[in-house]
Amino acid sequence: MLADEWQDLYHNCAAATPFQSWEWLYSWWEHHGAGRALRLVTLREREGGTLVGLMPLMIERRPGFGRLLLFLGTGITDHLDILARSGWENEVALTGTWVLWEMGAWDVADLQELRPEALAWDLFERWTGYKAQAEQSSCPVVPVMSWDDMLGSVSKSTRKMARRTLRRMEEDGVQFKIVNPDDTARTARVLVALHWESWQGREIDPIHGSQWFEPQMTSIIRRIVASDYGGVSEFWKDGEVIMSSFWLSYGDFFGAYLVGASQEALRRYQVSSIFQRYDLEICLSRHNRTLSMLRGEEPYKLRWNPEIVANSRVFFGLRPFSTRLYVAYRTARSIYTSSAPSWIKDTVKRLRADD
C-alpha cells in the first residue's frame, strides 16, 4: 500500500513535519477532495523501486485562471511541502521539476506555507519559467527550555501573571493529562466544543466554524494520535474538561495547533500561560528542540518573546501570461484586503471557507 511506503518515506525525510504525514493529508482529502483532482507524484529508485520522493499535489479549477496546482492540505495546514528520502533531495528536486513540466494538465502552481527549510524551495529554484514569491504567514517560535528559564526570558509582568495563574490552577485542583489514543473520538468532540466556546462573542474563522470542522478534526486527531505524531492535552476540574489543546510533535518539531477553553477558565486563568508551561514539558519529554505556536502573531503568543519565522508562497507556471495574471491578482487581493474595512475582510474569509 502507498500508505505504508509514504510512512516509511516520511520517517526517512529529515525536513518532514506531521503536516506531511499520510495521516494528516489523507484526513484532509477525505473531507475536501470533492471537486479537486488528485496528483500524487511518486518518485522511485530505478533499481528496487524504493519510494524516494513524493509530491502531494492536486488540481483545482478557478474561473479566469484555469487549473491551479496546489499542495494537498492547502488551507488548514500550517506547513506544506514535498517529501524526499535523506540523501535523495537533489535527485527528487531535479526529477520532480521535470515531471511538472511534462505532466501538463495544469496552468499555474500556487504552493503555499513553505517554511524556510522546505524542500519545495528546490523545485522553485530549478524552475526556468516565470516565477514569483511572497511572504505569507508568520509563525512565532521559541527554543525549548525549562519553564523557569522561559519565565526568566520574559517581562516581569508576564512572569508575575503566569506564576499567579498556575498557583490558582493548583489551588483549584485542576488536573492535567494527555489523552489515551483509545479516547480520541470524545477528545476531538470536546476540544472543538471548547474551541467554539472560547470564541463566544467574537468573529471566529469561518473555516473553524463550519459544519465539517468537527468531523475533520476527529479524523485528523484519531490518526495523528494513533501514530504518535501528536496528542491532546486536557485540563480537568470537578470532573469536567475546562481546557484542551491539540499539538503535533515529530523529530525536532513541536506545533501547538488548536486550543479551546471554557468561558469560566478564560475568566479565571491566563490560559496561554498554562498551555505554554505544559507544552514545554511535553517538548522536553519528547526531545523537541523548538516550540512553534504556528500561524499568527496574536498578542498572547508574542508575550513569550518568540522568533518570528515567515512562511512563503511561491508561484510558477507553464504559461507566463497566465502566471503573471494570477500573481497580479493575488498581490492586488492581498493589498486590498489588508487595508479594506472589516466587513470586506469578513466577506473574503467566508468566501475562502467555501473554497
NORTABEL-V455877 format. One record per backbone hydrogen bond with DSSP energy under -0.5 kcal/mol. NH is the residue of the N-H (numbers start at 1). CO is the residue of the C=O. Records with the same first field share a line. If there is no record, write none. Layout:
BEGIN
NH->CO, CO
END
This chain:
BEGIN
5->1
6->2
7->3
8->4
9->5
10->6
11->7
12->8, 9
13->10
14->12
16->13
20->17
21->18
25->21
26->22
27->23
28->24
29->25
30->26
31->27, 28
32->28
33->29
36->33
37->59
38->36
39->57
41->39, 55
42->40
43->53
45->50
48->46
49->45
52->43, 50
53->43
54->83
55->41
56->54
57->39, 55
58->70
59->37
60->68
62->66
65->62
66->62
68->60, 66
69->108
70->58, 68
72->56
74->71
77->73
80->113
83->54
85->52
86->12
88->85
92->88
93->89
94->90
95->91
96->92
97->93
98->94
99->95
100->96
101->97
102->98
103->99
104->100
107->67
108->67
109->316
110->69
111->314
112->110
114->312
115->113
118->115
121->118
122->119
123->119
124->120
125->121
126->122
127->123, 124
132->315
134->313
136->311
139->309
140->294, 296
141->307
142->291
144->289
150->146
151->147
152->148
153->149, 150
154->151
159->155
160->156
161->157
162->158
163->159
164->160
165->161
166->162
167->163
168->164
169->165
170->166
171->167
172->168
173->170
174->169
175->236
177->234
179->232
183->180
184->181
187->183
188->184
189->185
190->186
191->187
192->188
193->189
194->190
195->191
196->192
197->193
198->194
199->195, 196
200->197
202->199
204->202
208->205
209->205
210->206, 207
213->210
216->212
217->213
218->214
219->215
220->216
221->217
222->218
223->219
224->220
225->221
226->222
227->223
228->225
229->224
230->224
231->247
233->245
234->177
235->243
236->175
237->240
240->237
242->235, 240
243->235
244->260
245->233
246->258
247->231, 245
248->255
249->229
250->253
253->250
254->290
255->248
256->292
257->246, 255
258->246
260->244
261->194
262->242
266->262
267->263
268->264
269->265
271->269
273->270
274->270
275->271
276->272
277->273
278->274
279->275
280->276
281->277
282->278
283->279
284->280
285->281
286->282
287->283, 284
288->283
289->252
290->252
291->142
292->254, 290
293->140
296->138
301->298
302->298
303->299
304->301
305->302
307->141
309->139, 307
310->308
311->137
312->114
313->134
314->111
315->132
316->109
317->130
318->107
319->107
320->318
323->319
324->320
325->321
326->322
327->323
328->324
329->325
330->326
331->327
332->328
333->329
334->330
335->331
336->332
337->333
338->334
339->335, 336
340->336
344->341
345->341
346->342
347->343
348->344
349->345
350->346
351->347
352->348
353->349
354->350
355->351, 352
END
